[in-house]
């Protein structure tokens, strides 16, 4: 089958993948890009485990064709770290609050939480609920997830750090 060369920026790094036209962005990132942090959950856009940021907007990577991302800037959960030696405040807060149980939903929720905190660093519970409405935690760990997001937002606001 014919492949198309896909050029994009992933986590701040220029990358090229040869992909078939029917490949999802999720499969291209995981299989051609080796970025397995983004999870394949339902593969129909219902669970949010595959959420990535494409040109500043959260996207279910299982619903986007890879070729639609041509030239895009993409951030995956691997790109969330503040530096190679330093976790993002959201990642730290998730550890501190025990917000990750089985961990399968965590990458998508971290990405959505980043998008939420980018727009609103001090969200209410209702705003967090709305912001995460497309992400399902099958372990029902939402209380700790909300605590972690509020904590990270407060910490980042106090430190003057952007999400």
N, C-alpha and C positions, 0 to 999 in steps of 0.2 A: 504494500500500500504506500502511496506517495506521502512523503513527510515534508513539512514546512519548517523552516528555521525560525524559531521564536526568539526574539531578542527582547530582554526586559531587565529591569533592575530589581533584584531580590535582596532585601535586607541591606541595601546600600551598595550592593556589588553587581556589576554588569554580568549577566548570565545569558547563555544561548542554549536552547534545547531544540532538537529535531523532533517534532511531534506530528502525529497523524491528525487529520482534521477533526476527527470525532473525539479526541482525548479531552478530558476535563482538565481544568487548571489544577485541581486537586491531584489527579493522577500524574500530571506532568511535574508538579512540585515534588511529589513523593518519589516517583520512580525515575524520572530523568534528572531531577535536581537533587535527589538524596535528602530532601528535607522532610523527614518522617514525623516531625512534631505535630504537624497538622493532621488530624485524624479523619479517617473515612468511617463515618457512623452509619447513617441511613442511606446515603447516596441519592437522596431525593429532596434535600433542602429543608428537612423538618427538624433536625436536631441541633444544628449549629456547630458541631464538633470540627467542621472544616473551615470555620471562619478565618479569613485573612483580610488584610487591608489592601485594596487596589486603588491607587491614586487617591488616597486619603479616605476612602469609603469602605466600610465593612461589607464583605461579599461572601456568600456561601460558595466556596471554590468548587464544590461538586456540581454546581449549576452553571458554571461559566466554562465555556470552551477555552482551552488554552490559547488558541489563535486569537480570541477576542482580547487577550491581554497583551498583544503585540505592543511593545514600547512602553508598557505600564511600569509604574513603581509599585512593588509589592512588599508588604511586611508580613512575615509569618511569625509564629511564636518564637522561633529561633532568633529573630531579629529584635525581640523585645528587650534583651539584656542591655543595661546601661553601658557595659563594656564587657570584654571577655572574662574579666575577673569580678564583675559586680552585677548582681541581679537588679532587675527593674524593681522599683518600690512595690508594684503589684505582686510580683513573684515573692518578694520578701513577706508581704502581708498575708499572702495565701499560705505560706509555710507557718508563720506565727499563729494564725488563726485556725489552722487545721482545715482549710477550706477545700482541700482536695482529698477525696476519698479514694475511689478507684483510679481517678485521674484521667479517664478517657475524655470527659467533657472539658477539662481544664484548659487546654490550648485555645479552644474557641471562646470560652468564657473570658480568659485573660485578654484576648484580642478585643472582644466586645467591651470589656471593662475599660480598656485603654481608650477606645473610641468615645465611650461615655465620659470618662474623665478629661479627655481632650476638650470636650464641649462644656462640661460642667464639673469642675474639680471637687465640689462638695454636694453631691446629689443626695436627695432624700430617698427613703426606702421605696417610695412609689416611683421615683425616677429611675432607680436601679432596676426595679421590677420591669418597668417598661423597656429600659435599655437592654435587658437580657431576655426579653420575651421570646426571642428566636433561638435561645440556647437551652437545651434540656440537660439537667443533671439527673441521671437515673438513680443515683444514690440519695437523692433529695437532700443534698447538703446546702440548701440555699441560705440558711441562717448564717452559717460560717462564711459563705461566699459574700453575702451582703456586708457582714462585719469586716471582712478583709478589704472590700472595695472602699467602704467608708474610711477605714484606717489608712489605706494607701492614699486616698484623696486628701485627707487631713495632713498626712506627713508631707506629701508633695506640695501642698499649698503653703505649709510652714517653711519648707526649704526653698520655695520658689522654683521647684522643678516642674517641667512640663511632662505630661503623660507621654 
